[in-house]
């Protein structure tokens, strides 16, 4: 401790030593002073310096101990905070893992239930197809497709969180894919006597066919839902100015208010007309947008009230396929 004291105050001790030398040099040059007086003055000065330095050294050591204690106390408190933070972090992580596991178990149970429901639905479909043509058969078939659509939508919603692990990216021909979805929704088109105008295009893109079909299914179902009896739906493909391939679904239905357009992709948003229909859930475009983002597809909605709505799917450039494989 004292060694540290002398080390920290070395400059002051050197200054005192120089002053003593200077004072004694003056005493030697002054012949009027007696030797006894010089010894007395040196002894008194040295005594005063020793007393003052000793008192200061004691005070300095006390202050140093206070600082050490404060530093130790601060480090101890900080250590306690760090331990508590780490404990809470571990508990939070465990709770998060437990919650995720519970959610995953519930999702798996719901998926299993949906798959079990599909077995009797398949049997019912075979029975419906075996019935002779009649208005009753048409209505039963329509309700069957609605139930199948809702189950399919729920299934894809549950699987959406793990979509990245389910992707199979490949070259997809758009027109055959569109035709397959039109066939799936055939009873809905017939119910409203809608005319389908499908352009003759041979466009191919890179994507996941299953999830792309789901996106298209949501868009087509909305086009049907918000079209009046006897109207038409136009489906075509093209290339944007920046070279992106797009697929467009254009209806001539009720349209969307301009102030509602920014909200069409929000979960549960149905719009003014949608609230009048009990069948509207506000989930179709929300799910389509979430899946489209993961496939790097840009959805664009343009609409005019009482004139119709156009939904375009802008696909990524072919060289983006490498990035998609890295998802």
BELQUINOR-V792139 format. One record per helix or strand of 3 or more residues. SS is the DSSP state (h for helix, s for strand). FROM is the first residue (numbers start at 1). TO is the last residue. If there is no record, write none. Layout:
{{SS;FROM;TO} {SS;FROM;TO}}
This chain:
{{h;2;8} {h;10;29} {h;35;130} {h;135;166} {s;169;173} {h;174;184} {h;186;191} {s;195;198} {s;204;208} {h;209;225} {s;232;239} {s;245;251} {h;258;261} {h;271;276} {h;284;294} {s;298;304} {s;308;314} {h;318;325}}
